[in-house]
Structure formats: C-alpha cells, structure tokens
Amino acid sequence: MNIVTRGPGRRNSNHKGVNIALQGGGAHGAFTWGVLDKLFEDDRLWIDAISGTSAGAMNAVVAAHGMHENGAIGAREKLNEFWHQVSLASVTSPIQRSPWAKATGSWSLETSMGYHWMQSMQRMASPYDLNPFQYNPLRNVLENVVDFERVQNCTDMGVFVSATNVETGRVKVFERDEINVDSTMASACLPYLFQAVEIDGVPYWDGGYMGNPPLFPFFHGSPSNDILIIQINPIKRHGTPKRANEIQNRINEITFNSALLHELRAIDFVRRLLDAGQLDETRYKRMNVHIIELCPEVAKLDASSKLNAEWSFLQYLRDTGRRVTESWLDTHFDDLGTKSSANISDMFGGVAALPEV
C-alpha cells in the first residue's frame, strides 16, 4: 500500500490501522461527518480502508478526495465543505421545518406542509412521473465539491461504495477505479424519490437494501483486521410502533440493517471456528468488530429529520458525532488491534452452533 502524507504525519509503527464502515441515513450522515472529523484528528489512528452506503458513500468519497489533497487535514476540510454545500442547496427546498418546530426547538419535519406533500405524492406517483428530468441537487453538490479523479488516485486508503442491482437484487461494490459521480449517486438512490441510476446499462438503487454498509471488501482489500462501523440506523428499538409513519420507519430500519447483521453473523461464526481450531489461520482473517452508534438523543429523532439539511442541524449532528467518538476512543482505543469491543452475538440474539469435527 502506497502511503502518502496525511496532515499530522506519515504512517508509522505507532499508528493503529482500522477499517471504517459508514451507514447511510440522509442528513443524519452529518453525525458520521463528526465521527470522521474526530478520527482524522486523532494521529494515533490510520484509516486503511473505508466503505460507505448512501450518505456514508458521500462521506467516504469526500474524505478520499481530501486525503489525496492534504492527508487527514484535507479530509476534514473537504467534509466540512461538502456538508456546508448540502445545507446551502437545501435552502430553496419546499421541505423545511415549520414555524412551530422552530419555536419548540424540534428538528422534526413532521409538521412541515412540504414534507407531507412529498409523502402523499410518493404514494400516488413514481419519480418517473414526478421527476422526468432527474433533477437532484445533491448530484450538483457532489460534482462541485468532489474531483473523482482525486478519489481514484487516493492510494493511501481503500475506498468502497455499494449500490443495489435492481434486476438481480444483489449488492454491487464499486472499488476505487469504478467510483465516480454515477456510482456514488447510485448508492444513494432511494427508489421512491429518484429514478434508478443506470451504469453500463444496469439500473441501481440505494445500497442500503443489500449492504449498509458492506464489510466483506475489508477481508482481502485491507491489511487491518479491525472494522469500526458507524451505525446511524438503530438495530433495537423498544416498544411497538403504532402510527403509520412509525411502522414504515421501523420497517425501513430493519430492512437497512438486515444485510449488516448477516455479515456480522458470518464474521462471528468464522471467529469462533478459528478459536476452536477448525479453520486455517493462514487462510481466514480474525476480524475485530467495533461500533460507534447514535447516542440516545439523536436516535430518538424521527425519520423526517433525515431530510432536514439546515446548517444548524448538521452542525449539531457533527458536534454530537465528535463527542460520542471522543468518548468511544477513551473507552475502546486499546481494544483496536486486540479484540472486538462490540458483542456481535448479542446483536442478533444468539449464536449459531459450531459444526462437529
């Protein structure tokens, strides 16, 4: 792997290598921005590879561009520029917080007339009817902020972006040379909002359906055995949703976490087989899994806030992400390179039995 300058210095024997996996979640991706900002600030770490889906894909490619320009400092500057441009692009959107929400300090769009209009139109017509010219302000932001040639030339960090093949239902992971504005937009293409993104004649939707985010590229595409997942779609929620929008939101969370849980189960199964001496250590990697997740104050925000791109909200999420990451590093930094800090089996309610030999 070709190491280049990354702001605070070059990689040395004191750095701990880690792979970063970024979930999607609309504007809540600004929480991930805060996490990355703190990780890039910490010169004890070296990000060997990064994978992302939807908003996570945006963060990944923006960070890669910045790293190619000026290492960790460049990544932090570029992420700040990207999210600021996202907020500016949202100013003219009809989906804004209502005066009541602003007066009560709520980040929700549930009382926004524009939000409810959009929700009702999605039930009656497809984006092929409502948006025939495929207007997407986020594409303009990406094209203005990110030089994808720099992303493809960022050799000090592996970059992977996932999308869902509409025809086969399988995940497609775009690697460095394949990453461009189309593959990144494909990763964030919610089918109720946007037409499928076609790449070489193949239609793609949001990568969250089949890989949110994908972990398997790290198995052979990175020297590090540690995976740090930035999770912004809660796996567990207490209570039964009763309202229609709450039910739909919970279905989306379960759907967008299902592929991740399958990959985590496989990682845990391989680890236990290695521990039992039933697999060859030279052929299989023992992966350590770590998770930074939304703190309760952000996790309780309703799904409508994922469309709130006000600068003050994005800054709040960024600052929260930095604070949570600082706390996580204080508690778990020593686990990196040594053991998993996440209890994987607890995430899916038990473990599969090992085969007898």
C-alpha positions as CSV (number, residue, x, y, z in Angstrom):
1,M,0.0,0.0,0.0
2,N,1.4,3.4,-1.0
3,I,1.4,5.7,2.0
4,V,1.3,9.5,1.4
5,T,1.3,12.5,3.7
6,R,-1.9,12.8,5.7
7,G,-1.7,16.1,7.5
8,P,-0.4,15.2,11.0
9,G,2.3,13.0,9.5
10,R,3.1,9.7,7.8
11,R,2.0,6.3,8.9
12,N,4.5,4.8,11.5
13,S,4.7,1.8,13.8
14,N,2.7,3.6,16.5
15,H,-0.4,4.1,14.3
16,K,-3.3,1.6,14.7
17,G,-4.8,0.7,11.4
18,V,-8.6,0.4,11.2
19,N,-11.3,0.0,8.5
20,I,-14.3,2.3,8.7
21,A,-17.7,1.2,7.5
22,L,-20.3,4.0,7.1
23,Q,-24.1,3.5,7.1
24,G,-26.5,5.7,5.2
25,G,-29.2,7.8,6.7
26,G,-29.7,11.1,4.9
27,A,-28.9,14.2,6.9
28,H,-28.0,12.0,9.8
29,G,-24.9,11.3,7.9
30,A,-23.7,14.6,9.4
31,F,-23.3,12.6,12.6
32,T,-20.8,10.4,10.7
33,W,-19.1,13.5,9.5
34,G,-18.5,14.4,13.2
35,V,-17.2,10.8,13.8
36,L,-14.8,11.0,10.9
37,D,-13.7,14.5,11.9
38,K,-12.6,13.2,15.3
39,L,-11.0,10.1,13.9
40,F,-8.9,12.0,11.3
41,E,-7.9,14.4,14.1
42,D,-6.5,11.6,16.2
43,D,-3.0,10.9,15.0
44,R,-2.9,7.5,16.8
45,L,-5.1,6.1,14.1
46,W,-4.6,5.2,10.4
47,I,-7.7,4.5,8.2
48,D,-6.6,1.7,5.9
49,A,-9.9,1.4,4.1
50,I,-13.4,2.9,4.1
51,S,-16.7,1.6,2.8
52,G,-19.9,3.5,2.6
53,T,-23.6,3.4,1.5
54,S,-25.8,6.3,0.6
55,A,-24.8,9.2,2.9
56,G,-22.0,7.0,4.0
57,A,-20.8,6.8,0.4
58,M,-20.8,10.5,0.2
59,N,-18.7,10.9,3.3
60,A,-16.3,8.2,2.0
61,V,-15.6,9.8,-1.4
62,V,-15.4,13.3,0.0
63,A,-12.9,12.1,2.6
64,A,-10.9,10.3,0.0
65,H,-10.6,13.4,-2.2
66,G,-9.5,15.4,0.9
67,M,-6.9,12.8,1.9
68,H,-5.4,12.9,-1.6
69,E,-5.1,16.6,-1.4
70,N,-3.7,17.1,2.1
71,G,-4.0,14.0,4.2
72,A,-6.2,14.0,7.3
73,I,-6.3,17.8,7.4
74,G,-7.6,17.8,3.8
75,A,-10.2,15.1,4.6
76,R,-11.6,17.2,7.5
77,E,-11.7,20.4,5.4
78,K,-13.4,18.7,2.5
79,L,-16.1,17.1,4.7
80,N,-16.8,20.5,6.2
81,E,-17.1,22.0,2.7
82,F,-19.4,19.2,1.4
83,W,-21.9,19.4,4.3
84,H,-22.0,23.2,4.1
85,Q,-22.8,23.0,0.4
86,V,-25.5,20.4,1.2
87,S,-27.1,22.9,3.6
88,L,-26.9,25.7,1.0
89,A,-28.5,23.6,-1.6
90,S,-31.4,22.8,0.7
91,V,-32.3,26.5,1.3
92,T,-34.7,26.6,-1.6
93,S,-36.3,23.2,-0.9
94,P,-40.1,23.3,-0.1
95,I,-39.3,20.8,2.7
96,Q,-38.5,23.0,5.7
97,R,-39.2,23.0,9.4
98,S,-42.5,24.6,10.3
99,P,-42.6,27.8,12.4
100,W,-43.9,25.6,15.3
101,A,-41.0,23.2,15.0
102,K,-38.6,26.1,15.1
103,A,-40.3,27.7,18.1
104,T,-40.3,24.5,20.1
105,G,-36.7,23.6,19.1
106,S,-37.7,20.4,17.3
107,W,-35.6,19.2,14.3
108,S,-38.5,17.2,13.0
109,L,-40.3,17.9,9.7
110,E,-43.5,16.1,10.8
111,T,-45.3,19.5,11.0
112,S,-43.9,20.6,7.6
113,M,-46.5,21.0,4.8
114,G,-43.8,20.4,2.2
115,Y,-42.8,17.2,3.8
116,H,-46.4,15.8,4.0
117,W,-47.0,16.9,0.4
118,M,-43.9,14.9,-0.7
119,Q,-45.1,11.9,1.3
120,S,-48.5,12.0,-0.3
121,M,-47.1,12.4,-3.8
122,Q,-44.9,9.3,-3.3
123,R,-47.9,7.2,-2.7
124,M,-49.6,8.3,-5.9
125,A,-46.8,8.6,-8.5
126,S,-43.3,7.3,-9.1
127,P,-40.2,9.5,-9.6
128,Y,-40.5,8.7,-13.3
129,D,-43.8,10.7,-13.3
130,L,-42.8,13.4,-10.8
131,N,-39.2,14.0,-11.8
132,P,-38.8,13.1,-15.5
133,F,-35.7,15.2,-15.9
134,Q,-34.0,13.5,-12.9
135,Y,-33.2,16.8,-11.1
136,N,-31.2,16.1,-7.9
137,P,-29.4,19.0,-6.2
138,L,-27.2,16.5,-4.3
139,R,-25.6,15.5,-7.6
140,N,-24.7,19.1,-8.3
141,V,-23.1,19.4,-4.9
142,L,-21.0,16.2,-5.5
143,E,-19.9,17.4,-8.9
144,N,-18.9,20.8,-7.5
145,V,-17.1,19.5,-4.4
146,V,-15.5,16.2,-5.4
147,D,-12.9,15.6,-8.0
148,F,-13.4,11.9,-8.6
149,E,-10.0,11.7,-10.3
150,R,-8.5,12.5,-7.0
151,V,-10.7,9.9,-5.3
152,Q,-9.4,7.3,-7.8
153,N,-5.8,8.4,-7.1
154,C,-6.2,8.2,-3.3
155,T,-3.9,5.2,-2.8
156,D,-3.3,5.6,0.9
157,M,-6.8,4.4,1.7
158,G,-9.0,1.8,0.1
159,V,-12.5,3.1,-0.9
160,F,-15.6,1.0,-1.5
161,V,-19.1,2.2,-2.4
162,S,-22.2,-0.1,-2.5
163,A,-25.4,0.0,-4.5
164,T,-28.2,-2.5,-5.2
165,N,-28.6,-4.0,-8.6
166,V,-32.3,-3.5,-9.4
167,E,-32.5,-6.5,-11.7
168,T,-30.7,-9.1,-9.7
169,G,-31.3,-7.8,-6.2
170,R,-27.6,-8.3,-5.4
171,V,-25.1,-5.8,-3.9
172,K,-22.6,-4.2,-6.2
173,V,-19.5,-2.8,-4.6
174,F,-17.7,-0.2,-6.7
175,E,-14.0,-0.1,-6.0
176,R,-11.6,2.9,-6.4
177,D,-11.3,2.8,-10.2
178,E,-15.1,2.5,-10.6
179,I,-16.0,5.3,-8.2
180,N,-17.5,8.3,-9.9
181,V,-20.5,10.6,-9.6
182,D,-22.8,8.0,-11.1
183,S,-21.8,5.1,-8.8
184,T,-21.9,7.4,-5.7
185,M,-25.4,8.7,-6.7
186,A,-26.5,5.1,-7.3
187,S,-25.5,4.3,-3.7
188,A,-27.9,7.0,-2.5
189,C,-30.8,6.4,-4.9
190,L,-33.9,5.9,-2.9
191,P,-36.4,4.4,-5.4
192,Y,-39.4,6.4,-4.1
193,L,-37.6,9.7,-4.6
194,F,-35.3,9.2,-7.7
195,Q,-35.1,7.2,-10.9
196,A,-32.7,4.3,-10.8
197,V,-29.2,5.3,-11.8
198,E,-28.0,3.4,-14.9
199,I,-24.3,2.4,-15.2
200,D,-23.3,0.5,-18.2
201,G,-26.9,-0.3,-18.9
202,V,-27.5,-1.7,-15.4
203,P,-30.0,0.1,-13.1
204,Y,-29.1,0.6,-9.4
205,W,-30.9,1.7,-6.3
206,D,-29.7,2.7,-2.8
207,G,-27.0,0.3,-1.5
208,G,-28.7,0.1,1.9
209,Y,-31.0,-2.7,0.8
210,M,-28.2,-5.2,0.3
211,G,-25.1,-3.7,2.1
212,N,-25.5,-1.0,4.7
213,P,-22.5,-0.8,4.7
214,P,-20.6,-3.7,3.1
215,L,-18.0,-5.3,5.3
216,F,-16.7,-8.1,3.0
217,P,-14.4,-5.8,0.9
218,F,-12.2,-5.4,4.1
219,F,-11.5,-9.2,4.3
220,H,-9.0,-9.1,1.4
221,G,-8.8,-5.4,0.5
222,S,-7.1,-4.1,3.6
223,P,-4.2,-5.0,5.9
224,S,-6.2,-4.2,9.0
225,N,-8.2,-6.8,11.0
226,D,-10.3,-4.1,12.7
227,I,-13.7,-2.9,11.4
228,L,-15.3,0.2,13.0
229,I,-18.9,0.5,12.0
230,I,-20.5,3.9,12.2
231,Q,-24.2,2.9,12.7
232,I,-26.9,5.5,12.3
233,N,-29.8,3.1,11.8
234,P,-30.7,1.7,15.2
235,I,-31.0,-2.1,15.3
236,K,-33.0,-2.2,18.5
237,R,-36.0,0.0,19.5
238,H,-38.2,-0.7,22.5
239,G,-42.0,-0.8,22.0
240,T,-44.3,-1.4,19.1
241,P,-44.8,1.3,16.6
242,K,-48.5,2.2,16.3
243,R,-48.7,5.1,13.9
244,A,-48.5,4.5,10.1
245,N,-45.3,6.6,9.7
246,E,-43.7,4.9,12.7
247,I,-44.4,1.5,11.3
248,Q,-42.9,2.4,7.9
249,N,-39.9,3.9,9.6
250,R,-39.2,0.8,11.7
251,I,-39.6,-1.4,8.6
252,N,-37.0,0.7,6.8
253,E,-34.6,0.4,9.8
254,I,-35.0,-3.4,9.9
255,T,-34.6,-3.7,6.1
256,F,-31.5,-1.4,6.0
257,N,-29.8,-3.4,8.9
258,S,-30.5,-6.9,7.6
259,A,-27.5,-7.3,5.3
260,L,-25.2,-5.9,8.0
261,L,-26.5,-8.4,10.6
262,H,-25.9,-11.2,8.1
263,E,-22.3,-10.1,7.6
264,L,-21.7,-9.7,11.3
265,R,-23.1,-13.2,12.0
266,A,-20.7,-14.6,9.4
267,I,-17.7,-12.8,11.0
268,D,-18.7,-14.1,14.4
269,F,-19.1,-17.6,13.1
270,V,-15.6,-17.6,11.5
271,R,-14.1,-16.1,14.6
272,R,-15.5,-18.9,16.8
273,L,-14.3,-21.6,14.3
274,L,-10.8,-20.1,14.4
275,D,-10.9,-20.0,18.2
276,A,-11.9,-23.7,18.1
277,G,-9.1,-24.6,15.7
278,Q,-11.5,-25.7,13.0
279,L,-10.2,-23.2,10.4
280,D,-6.8,-22.5,9.0
281,E,-5.5,-19.2,10.5
282,T,-3.4,-18.6,7.3
283,R,-6.5,-18.6,5.1
284,Y,-9.1,-16.8,7.2
285,K,-8.9,-13.5,9.0
286,R,-10.0,-13.0,12.5
287,M,-11.8,-9.7,12.4
288,N,-12.3,-7.4,15.4
289,V,-15.6,-5.5,15.3
290,H,-16.3,-2.1,16.9
291,I,-19.4,0.1,16.6
292,I,-20.0,3.8,17.2
293,E,-23.7,4.3,17.2
294,L,-26.1,7.2,17.5
295,C,-26.4,8.4,21.1
296,P,-30.0,8.3,22.5
297,E,-30.6,12.0,21.9
298,V,-30.1,11.6,18.2
299,A,-31.5,8.0,17.9
300,K,-34.9,9.3,19.2
301,L,-35.2,11.8,16.3
302,D,-37.9,10.8,13.9
303,A,-37.2,9.7,10.3
304,S,-38.4,13.0,8.8
305,S,-35.3,14.7,10.3
306,K,-33.2,12.8,7.8
307,L,-34.4,15.3,5.3
308,N,-33.5,18.3,7.4
309,A,-30.4,19.8,6.0
310,E,-30.3,23.1,7.9
311,W,-26.8,24.1,8.7
312,S,-27.5,24.4,12.4
313,F,-28.9,20.9,12.5
314,L,-25.9,19.5,10.6
315,Q,-23.5,21.2,12.9
316,Y,-25.4,19.8,15.9
317,L,-25.1,16.3,14.5
318,R,-21.4,16.9,13.7
319,D,-20.7,18.0,17.2
320,T,-22.6,15.1,18.7
321,G,-20.6,12.7,16.5
322,R,-17.3,14.2,17.7
323,R,-18.4,14.0,21.3
324,V,-19.5,10.3,21.0
325,T,-16.3,9.4,19.2
326,E,-14.1,11.0,21.8
327,S,-15.9,9.0,24.5
328,W,-15.6,5.8,22.5
329,L,-11.8,6.4,21.9
330,D,-11.3,7.0,25.6
331,T,-13.0,3.6,26.4
332,H,-12.0,1.4,23.5
333,F,-8.9,2.6,21.8
334,D,-6.8,-0.1,23.5
335,D,-9.2,-2.7,22.0
336,L,-8.1,-1.9,18.5
337,G,-5.8,-4.5,17.1
338,T,-6.5,-6.7,20.1
339,K,-10.2,-7.7,20.4
340,S,-13.7,-6.8,19.4
341,S,-15.3,-4.2,21.6
342,A,-18.8,-5.0,20.2
343,N,-20.8,-8.0,21.4
344,I,-21.8,-9.3,18.0
345,S,-23.8,-12.3,19.1
346,D,-26.0,-10.1,21.3
347,M,-27.0,-8.0,18.3
348,F,-28.9,-10.9,16.7
349,G,-30.0,-12.7,19.8
350,G,-27.6,-15.7,20.0
351,V,-25.0,-17.7,18.1
352,A,-25.1,-20.5,15.6
353,A,-23.8,-23.8,16.8
354,L,-20.4,-24.8,15.6
355,P,-20.1,-27.9,13.4
356,E,-18.7,-31.1,14.9
357,V,-15.4,-32.3,13.6
